[in-house]
Each structure stands twice: as structure tokens, then as C-alpha cells.
Amino acid sequence: MEDSNLKKFTAAQFLNFALGFFGLQFAWQMRIILSGPVTESLGASPLIYGLIWLAGPFTGMVVQPLVGALSDKTISPFGRRRPYLLGGALIASLALWIFPNSADVTQFLHILTGINFPQLTALVIAAIMIWVIDACINIAQGPYRALIPDVVPPEQHSIANSFISLAIGLGSVVAAGTAPFLKLAFDYQMSIKAQFVMAALAFTLAMLWTCITIKEHSLRKEVELVHDAEKEETCFWDSLVNFFAMSPEVSKICLMQFFTWIGTMCLLINFTQYSIHTIYSVPDLSTADLALKAAYDEAVVNGTNFSSISFAIFNLICFIVAIPIGFLSAKFGNKKVHILSLISMVAAYLGLAFTKSPVAVAALMGLAGIGWASICALPFAMLSQYIKKGTEGSVMGIFNIFIAGPQVFVCTLVAWFISKCSFSVEGGINHHWEYVFIIGAICLLISAFVAANVKEKTNNNV
């Protein structure tokens, strides 16, 4: 099927297309905000917390390229991409329910078997569930991105990615804002367990809606194209070589992504812990006794709610600017808009590193949301200009390595660095969580510099 045969999407079709990503981001946002308090309560130090977060990059580097390539070759009555979208959502939803109940699962296993499990068993179960959640999100995410060049005409790729950015923002706003809203409006504190159940339902139902409403086109021509690609590529390394052979600019886009995602994950991984321990001055509780934990229960809840509110603001701005960014990039070019968005995020990070005012932090998170909207859309639009028909899934899978790989740096070296930057406080020790934003700002600046050197294609069909 030629690109010229793809009909332009209407606004309603874009909304149907993006709804599944709303559910995906809803689940991931809940995992971002609440995994820290859950794992710390089970005994995870800053370093252990970072190592648990390795689930994301490792599954991203392995699962997305593999599933992307498989989805290119999949022939089923449900299409190439949709089996992975819905399958990933269903399995992730089960893990989302188990994760906050890890201690209860351990107790159930004790009752069932009579075995006294080690104290860290619940933490191990929680870590496994995080790995399952992240693996399944990656199973859905790679084919989802590959679906854009499958069904959307090239001149609308930037807009399609912007609708995904819109869905990311809206999904995150609802996920982050529900519990604080209920607390402020009705004085009802939604439990962490209930929030994860809500995320599981949102992921499954939203992805199901997209799978029902978005029809993949006839597979016959695409299968021929995939078979042609298979003749040229006999292994992953052939795919990787051909990936970079698409254009010299692809290497620059990948390098841009590498530094972008070091900077981005500095915020996404650490902001809730920063809110609890830096803004609300809660000492490290990973080794605290029950009495000390009880003494800081209210402060931990307040810090977690503040993090949720801040993430809601962050993603609300993403939601508001997502579509304008798509149209601005169509008019002025992806590169120019992306560079300005990254610079706004650098300014926000530097502010976060040097203030403890909740009002200022919330405002700075809003500013950072502009960069987040661009990160969720424009690098993919820049890359899609070079994708060979029939290889969309494998290309997006390989590209995800430059999103997942940088997270290893944050989960290991940055986590180790923060664990070493401790200081004494009443009740024990605390850590300089604000340092992650200085590291992130430096990496985002490097990313903007690399982006400035990308020679972008022009599209006269917009």
C-alpha cells in the first residue's frame, strides 16, 4: 500500500487513535509517582530504588526492538500491531494490581505454604511486578508508535505524534490529579492500592477502544515489504546497520535522544522522592523502625500528594501545548521548536535545583511541561522522515534503545551519586535529591546543541 493511498485523519480519528496512549500513560504515570513510596516502605534505599528502575531501560532495550520487529512480520485477523497493544495492556494491568499488594501477597504465601519468607520478599515481589509492568508497557508502546506510519499519511505524522503527546499529557494529568482532587474537594484520601486499580482499568479500557476504532489496512502489500526487508537483514546487527544507513542525520537524532532522556529521567524517576525528602524534609525511611515511619506518615502523604499535583501541572501544560507544538513544527520545522522547548526545560530544572518553595516548584514543573510535550512528539516526527516502508516497528524499536539506554545511567550512576550525597537530619539522614536536576539540565543542554546540528528534511505537503 502506497503512502498516497492513506486517507487524512480527521480530529475524531486522531482522538480515537490517541486514546490508547492515554491509558498507557495513565498506567506509567501512576508507576512513576507511587513506585518510590511503595518500594521505600518495603526497605528500598535510594540506590536500590534506582536499581529497581532498571526494569524500564532493560525491558525497553530488549523488548521494544524484538516486539517491533515481530509486529512488522505479524499476520493475524487482528492486524500487525493491535495484538501487542491489547496483550501488553492486559498483562500490565494484572501487574499493576499486584505491585502495591506485594506485602499482602507475601503474607498470603506464608499462610498458604507455612514458610517464613525473608523480610525482603515483598520488595522482591514488588521489583518483579515493576519489571512486568515496564516490559508490557514497552510491548504496547513500540508497535503503537509504528502504527503511525502504517495508517497516517506522512504530512500528518507531526500532528499524529502531537495527539499522542496530548494523550500523554491528559493521561498523566488525570492519573496524577485524581487523588489530590478527591482530598481537596471531599477530604477523601485515595489509597495507593486504589490508585493502581484505577490505572489498570484505564490502561485496559482505553487500549481496547483504540484497537476497536482504528483499523489496520490490508496486510498483503506490507507483508511483501517485510519479506523484502528480511532478505536484506539477516540479524539484529543488519537491522542496526540499515537503521543508521537511512541517513547521516539519524545518528544525530539518536544522540539527541540519548542526552534528552538522561535529563528527562532525572525528573521522572526522582521527583516524588525529591518532593517527600527535600520539599517536605522527611528523612530516609528505608531502614527506619515502625515508630519513626508512623511519625512521618502525614508528611509522606503530603509529599506524595504534592508530587501528584506537580506532575498534574507538568502534564497539564504538556496537554495544552501538545497540539500547538505540532502545528508550529509543521510551519517552522521540528528542530527549531524542539530546541526552544528543551531550553525551557533546562531553565525549569535549574530553578528546581535551587528552591524549596512548593509554589515555585509547582510553577517550574509547568514550565518543564513544555519541553515534555516536545520530547513526546518531535524526535519521533524527525525520525519518521527516514523510515523505510515495512520496517516501522523495527526502526521504532531500535530508536527506543536511545530512550531506554540513558535510563541505565540515571538508575545506576545518578542513583549511586545521590546515595552518597547524604547529610544528617533529625531522625536519621537525608539525601540531596535536588542534585539530579543539575545533572539533568546539563544533559538537556547537550541535547539542544546536538539538535541544532541536525539537517532536517522539509515537507512541502503540510
Secondary structure as the mmCIF struct_conf table of DSSP 4:
data_model
#
loop_
_struct_conf.conf_type_id
_struct_conf.id
_struct_conf.beg_label_comp_id
_struct_conf.beg_label_asym_id
_struct_conf.beg_label_seq_id
_struct_conf.end_label_comp_id
_struct_conf.end_label_asym_id
_struct_conf.end_label_seq_id
HELX_RH_3T_P HELX_RH_3T_P1 ASP A 3 ASN A 5
BEND BEND1 LEU A 6 LEU A 6
HELX_LH_PP_P HELX_LH_PP_P1 LYS A 7 THR A 10
HELX_RH_AL_P HELX_RH_AL_P1 ALA A 11 SER A 41
TURN_TY1_P TURN_TY1_P1 LEU A 42 GLY A 43
HELX_RH_AL_P HELX_RH_AL_P2 PRO A 46 ILE A 52
TURN_TY1_P TURN_TY1_P2 TRP A 53 LEU A 54
HELX_RH_AL_P HELX_RH_AL_P3 ALA A 55 LYS A 73
TURN_TY1_P TURN_TY1_P3 PRO A 77 PHE A 78
BEND BEND2 ARG A 80 ARG A 81
HELX_RH_AL_P HELX_RH_AL_P4 ARG A 82 ILE A 98
HELX_RH_3T_P HELX_RH_3T_P2 PHE A 99 ASN A 101
HELX_RH_AL_P HELX_RH_AL_P5 SER A 102 THR A 113
TURN_TY1_P TURN_TY1_P4 GLN A 119 LEU A 120
HELX_RH_AL_P HELX_RH_AL_P6 THR A 121 VAL A 151
BEND BEND3 VAL A 152 VAL A 152
HELX_RH_3T_P HELX_RH_3T_P3 PRO A 154 GLN A 156
HELX_RH_AL_P HELX_RH_AL_P7 HIS A 157 PHE A 186
HELX_RH_AL_P HELX_RH_AL_P8 ILE A 192 THR A 213
HELX_RH_AL_P HELX_RH_AL_P9 LEU A 219 GLU A 232
BEND BEND4 CYS A 235 CYS A 235
HELX_RH_AL_P HELX_RH_AL_P10 PHE A 236 ALA A 245
TURN_TY1_P TURN_TY1_P5 MET A 246 MET A 246
HELX_RH_AL_P HELX_RH_AL_P11 PRO A 248 TYR A 274
HELX_RH_PI_P HELX_RH_PI_P1 SER A 275 ILE A 279
BEND BEND5 TYR A 280 TYR A 280
HELX_LH_PP_P HELX_LH_PP_P2 VAL A 282 ASP A 284
TURN_TY1_P TURN_TY1_P6 SER A 286 THR A 287
HELX_RH_AL_P HELX_RH_AL_P12 LEU A 290 ALA A 295
TURN_TY1_P TURN_TY1_P7 TYR A 296 TYR A 296
HELX_RH_AL_P HELX_RH_AL_P13 ASP A 297 PHE A 332
HELX_RH_AL_P HELX_RH_AL_P14 ASN A 334 ALA A 353
TURN_TY1_P TURN_TY1_P8 PHE A 354 PHE A 354
HELX_RH_AL_P HELX_RH_AL_P15 PRO A 358 ILE A 375
TURN_TY1_P TURN_TY1_P9 CYS A 376 ALA A 377
HELX_RH_AL_P HELX_RH_AL_P16 LEU A 378 SER A 384
TURN_TY1_P TURN_TY1_P10 GLN A 385 TYR A 386
HELX_LH_PP_P HELX_LH_PP_P3 ILE A 387 LYS A 388
TURN_TY1_P TURN_TY1_P11 LYS A 389 GLY A 390
HELX_RH_AL_P HELX_RH_AL_P17 GLU A 392 PHE A 409
HELX_RH_PI_P HELX_RH_PI_P2 VAL A 410 VAL A 414
HELX_RH_AL_P HELX_RH_AL_P18 ALA A 415 LYS A 420
BEND BEND6 CYS A 421 CYS A 421
STRN STRN1 SER A 422 VAL A 425
TURN_TY1_P TURN_TY1_P12 GLU A 426 GLY A 427
STRN STRN2 GLY A 428 HIS A 431
TURN_TY1_P TURN_TY1_P13 TRP A 433 GLU A 434
HELX_RH_AL_P HELX_RH_AL_P19 TYR A 435 ALA A 452
TURN_TY1_P TURN_TY1_P14 ASN A 453 ASN A 453
TURN_TY1_P TURN_TY1_P15 ASN A 460 ASN A 461
#
